[in-house]
Amino acid sequence: MKPNARAYHIIFMTAGYLVIGALAVVILALLAAIAHKSLTPSPVVTRCDKTGESLIHESTVTPEGTNEQAVRFFLRRFIGLYVQKERTTEAAAELSYMMTPAFEKLIQLDAWKPPKWEDKEIETDFIVRTVQIAGAMNNGNTIQVMGTGDLIFRPKANLAASDATAQTVSVFFQSTLFVYRVSEKTPHGLMTHWLNLTFFENEELLKTFIEKAGQK
């Protein structure tokens, strides 16, 4: 019986289409993996000054913009560093990735230093209590932020081994933030363009200020 040339042709054509289809699937999978990698936000690395331990936090910023959780994280880190910028070169170095060139130039001309806290043995932390955000939080937009928080000043030495105690200062803050795509230069996806801090000796004075200002 003679081979059927048409049957062989159909078999070869079918096999060829299957190979091409498999290659197409592999290529699409590779492209999808590359796209996912490029769109995945970079992790945020923070270092504990006391222990030297480095922690990696997965960024809360989405590829399309930011959200309240990311803004809170950013403000906590930025304001804490901003208050101690005059005392440590490490703080100044990290701040450069968290503010616009215009604001960086402005604070270099600013002679403000937190009174009573110039001691290099004092470390600073900022806790965001309330925050209000105005503006679209998509990449390329500007958002206005205001809220309240607590600045905590504590000695770097073990409190239990000294007479020193931590001191808390109530703060009302207002800020203009630029929303950027997460990158090596903008690891938080946010940059500060303007910041104003108002300090209060206690929380009652802060509450009075907010009531007079008509804030809730």
Contacts in CASP RR format, 6 or more apart in sequence:
PFRMAT RR
TARGET T0000
AUTHOR 0000-0000-0000
METHOD contacts of the structure
MODEL  1
MKPNARAYHIIFMTAGYLVIGALAVVILALLAAIAHKSLTPSPVVTRCDK
TGESLIHESTVTPEGTNEQAVRFFLRRFIGLYVQKERTTEAAAELSYMMT
PAFEKLIQLDAWKPPKWEDKEIETDFIVRTVQIAGAMNNGNTIQVMGTGD
LIFRPKANLAASDATAQTVSVFFQSTLFVYRVSEKTPHGLMTHWLNLTFF
ENEELLKTFIEKAGQK
39 63 0 8 1.000
40 63 0 8 1.000
41 58 0 8 1.000
41 59 0 8 1.000
41 61 0 8 1.000
41 62 0 8 1.000
41 63 0 8 1.000
41 182 0 8 1.000
41 189 0 8 1.000
42 59 0 8 1.000
42 182 0 8 1.000
42 183 0 8 1.000
42 184 0 8 1.000
42 187 0 8 1.000
43 56 0 8 1.000
43 57 0 8 1.000
43 58 0 8 1.000
43 59 0 8 1.000
44 56 0 8 1.000
44 57 0 8 1.000
44 58 0 8 1.000
44 59 0 8 1.000
44 73 0 8 1.000
44 187 0 8 1.000
44 188 0 8 1.000
45 54 0 8 1.000
45 55 0 8 1.000
45 56 0 8 1.000
45 57 0 8 1.000
46 54 0 8 1.000
46 55 0 8 1.000
46 57 0 8 1.000
46 77 0 8 1.000
47 53 0 8 1.000
47 54 0 8 1.000
47 55 0 8 1.000
48 54 0 8 1.000
48 55 0 8 1.000
49 90 0 8 1.000
49 123 0 8 1.000
49 156 0 8 1.000
50 123 0 8 1.000
50 156 0 8 1.000
57 73 0 8 1.000
59 70 0 8 1.000
59 182 0 8 1.000
59 187 0 8 1.000
59 188 0 8 1.000
59 189 0 8 1.000
60 67 0 8 1.000
60 69 0 8 1.000
60 70 0 8 1.000
60 73 0 8 1.000
61 67 0 8 1.000
61 70 0 8 1.000
61 182 0 8 1.000
61 188 0 8 1.000
61 189 0 8 1.000
61 190 0 8 1.000
63 181 0 8 1.000
63 182 0 8 1.000
64 138 0 8 1.000
64 139 0 8 1.000
65 137 0 8 1.000
65 138 0 8 1.000
65 139 0 8 1.000
65 179 0 8 1.000
65 181 0 8 1.000
65 189 0 8 1.000
66 137 0 8 1.000
66 143 0 8 1.000
66 179 0 8 1.000
66 189 0 8 1.000
66 190 0 8 1.000
67 137 0 8 1.000
68 131 0 8 1.000
68 133 0 8 1.000
70 188 0 8 1.000
70 189 0 8 1.000
70 190 0 8 1.000
71 131 0 8 1.000
71 133 0 8 1.000
71 137 0 8 1.000
71 143 0 8 1.000
71 145 0 8 1.000
71 177 0 8 1.000
71 190 0 8 1.000
72 128 0 8 1.000
72 131 0 8 1.000
73 188 0 8 1.000
74 98 0 8 1.000
74 177 0 8 1.000
74 188 0 8 1.000
74 189 0 8 1.000
74 190 0 8 1.000
75 126 0 8 1.000
75 128 0 8 1.000
75 131 0 8 1.000
75 145 0 8 1.000
75 173 0 8 1.000
75 175 0 8 1.000
76 125 0 8 1.000
76 126 0 8 1.000
76 127 0 8 1.000
76 128 0 8 1.000
77 98 0 8 1.000
77 126 0 8 1.000
77 188 0 8 1.000
78 95 0 8 1.000
78 98 0 8 1.000
78 99 0 8 1.000
78 192 0 8 1.000
78 195 0 8 1.000
79 126 0 8 1.000
79 151 0 8 1.000
79 171 0 8 1.000
79 173 0 8 1.000
79 195 0 8 1.000
79 197 0 8 1.000
80 124 0 8 1.000
80 125 0 8 1.000
80 126 0 8 1.000
80 151 0 8 1.000
81 91 0 8 1.000
81 94 0 8 1.000
81 95 0 8 1.000
81 98 0 8 1.000
82 91 0 8 1.000
82 95 0 8 1.000
82 107 0 8 1.000
82 195 0 8 1.000
82 197 0 8 1.000
83 114 0 8 1.000
83 117 0 8 1.000
83 124 0 8 1.000
83 126 0 8 1.000
83 151 0 8 1.000
83 197 0 8 1.000
84 91 0 8 1.000
84 117 0 8 1.000
84 122 0 8 1.000
84 123 0 8 1.000
84 124 0 8 1.000
85 91 0 8 1.000
85 92 0 8 1.000
85 95 0 8 1.000
85 107 0 8 1.000
86 113 0 8 1.000
86 114 0 8 1.000
86 118 0 8 1.000
87 118 0 8 1.000
87 119 0 8 1.000
87 120 0 8 1.000
87 122 0 8 1.000
88 120 0 8 1.000
95 104 0 8 1.000
96 104 0 8 1.000
97 185 0 8 1.000
97 186 0 8 1.000
97 187 0 8 1.000
97 188 0 8 1.000
98 188 0 8 1.000
98 190 0 8 1.000
98 191 0 8 1.000
98 192 0 8 1.000
99 107 0 8 1.000
99 191 0 8 1.000
99 192 0 8 1.000
99 193 0 8 1.000
100 178 0 8 1.000
100 191 0 8 1.000
100 192 0 8 1.000
100 193 0 8 1.000
102 193 0 8 1.000
103 191 0 8 1.000
103 192 0 8 1.000
103 193 0 8 1.000
103 194 0 8 1.000
103 195 0 8 1.000
117 124 0 8 1.000
117 153 0 8 1.000
121 155 0 8 1.000
121 156 0 8 1.000
121 157 0 8 1.000
122 153 0 8 1.000
122 154 0 8 1.000
122 155 0 8 1.000
122 156 0 8 1.000
123 153 0 8 1.000
123 154 0 8 1.000
123 155 0 8 1.000
123 156 0 8 1.000
124 151 0 8 1.000
124 152 0 8 1.000
124 153 0 8 1.000
125 151 0 8 1.000
125 152 0 8 1.000
125 154 0 8 1.000
126 149 0 8 1.000
126 150 0 8 1.000
126 151 0 8 1.000
126 152 0 8 1.000
126 171 0 8 1.000
127 149 0 8 1.000
127 150 0 8 1.000
127 152 0 8 1.000
128 147 0 8 1.000
128 149 0 8 1.000
129 147 0 8 1.000
129 148 0 8 1.000
129 149 0 8 1.000
129 150 0 8 1.000
130 147 0 8 1.000
130 148 0 8 1.000
130 149 0 8 1.000
131 145 0 8 1.000
131 146 0 8 1.000
131 147 0 8 1.000
132 145 0 8 1.000
132 146 0 8 1.000
132 147 0 8 1.000
133 143 0 8 1.000
133 144 0 8 1.000
133 145 0 8 1.000
134 143 0 8 1.000
134 144 0 8 1.000
134 145 0 8 1.000
135 141 0 8 1.000
135 142 0 8 1.000
135 143 0 8 1.000
135 144 0 8 1.000
136 143 0 8 1.000
137 143 0 8 1.000
137 179 0 8 1.000
138 179 0 8 1.000
139 179 0 8 1.000
139 180 0 8 1.000
139 181 0 8 1.000
140 178 0 8 1.000
140 179 0 8 1.000
140 180 0 8 1.000
141 178 0 8 1.000
141 179 0 8 1.000
142 176 0 8 1.000
142 177 0 8 1.000
142 178 0 8 1.000
142 179 0 8 1.000
142 193 0 8 1.000
143 176 0 8 1.000
143 177 0 8 1.000
143 179 0 8 1.000
144 174 0 8 1.000
144 175 0 8 1.000
144 176 0 8 1.000
144 177 0 8 1.000
145 173 0 8 1.000
145 174 0 8 1.000
145 175 0 8 1.000
145 176 0 8 1.000
145 177 0 8 1.000
146 172 0 8 1.000
146 173 0 8 1.000
146 174 0 8 1.000
146 175 0 8 1.000
146 215 0 8 1.000
147 172 0 8 1.000
147 173 0 8 1.000
147 174 0 8 1.000
148 170 0 8 1.000
148 171 0 8 1.000
148 172 0 8 1.000
148 173 0 8 1.000
148 206 0 8 1.000
148 210 0 8 1.000
149 170 0 8 1.000
149 171 0 8 1.000
149 172 0 8 1.000
149 173 0 8 1.000
150 168 0 8 1.000
150 169 0 8 1.000
150 170 0 8 1.000
150 171 0 8 1.000
151 168 0 8 1.000
151 169 0 8 1.000
151 171 0 8 1.000
151 199 0 8 1.000
152 166 0 8 1.000
152 167 0 8 1.000
152 168 0 8 1.000
152 169 0 8 1.000
153 166 0 8 1.000
153 167 0 8 1.000
153 168 0 8 1.000
153 169 0 8 1.000
154 164 0 8 1.000
154 166 0 8 1.000
154 167 0 8 1.000
155 162 0 8 1.000
155 164 0 8 1.000
155 166 0 8 1.000
157 164 0 8 1.000
159 165 0 8 1.000
159 166 0 8 1.000
169 199 0 8 1.000
169 200 0 8 1.000
169 201 0 8 1.000
170 199 0 8 1.000
170 200 0 8 1.000
170 201 0 8 1.000
170 202 0 8 1.000
170 203 0 8 1.000
170 205 0 8 1.000
170 206 0 8 1.000
171 197 0 8 1.000
171 198 0 8 1.000
171 199 0 8 1.000
171 200 0 8 1.000
171 206 0 8 1.000
172 197 0 8 1.000
172 198 0 8 1.000
172 200 0 8 1.000
172 206 0 8 1.000
172 209 0 8 1.000
172 210 0 8 1.000
173 195 0 8 1.000
173 196 0 8 1.000
173 197 0 8 1.000
173 198 0 8 1.000
174 195 0 8 1.000
174 196 0 8 1.000
175 192 0 8 1.000
175 194 0 8 1.000
175 195 0 8 1.000
175 196 0 8 1.000
176 192 0 8 1.000
176 193 0 8 1.000
176 194 0 8 1.000
176 195 0 8 1.000
177 190 0 8 1.000
177 191 0 8 1.000
177 192 0 8 1.000
177 193 0 8 1.000
178 190 0 8 1.000
178 191 0 8 1.000
178 193 0 8 1.000
179 189 0 8 1.000
179 190 0 8 1.000
180 186 0 8 1.000
180 189 0 8 1.000
180 190 0 8 1.000
180 191 0 8 1.000
181 189 0 8 1.000
182 188 0 8 1.000
182 189 0 8 1.000
183 189 0 8 1.000
198 209 0 8 1.000
200 206 0 8 1.000
200 209 0 8 1.000
210 216 0 8 1.000
END
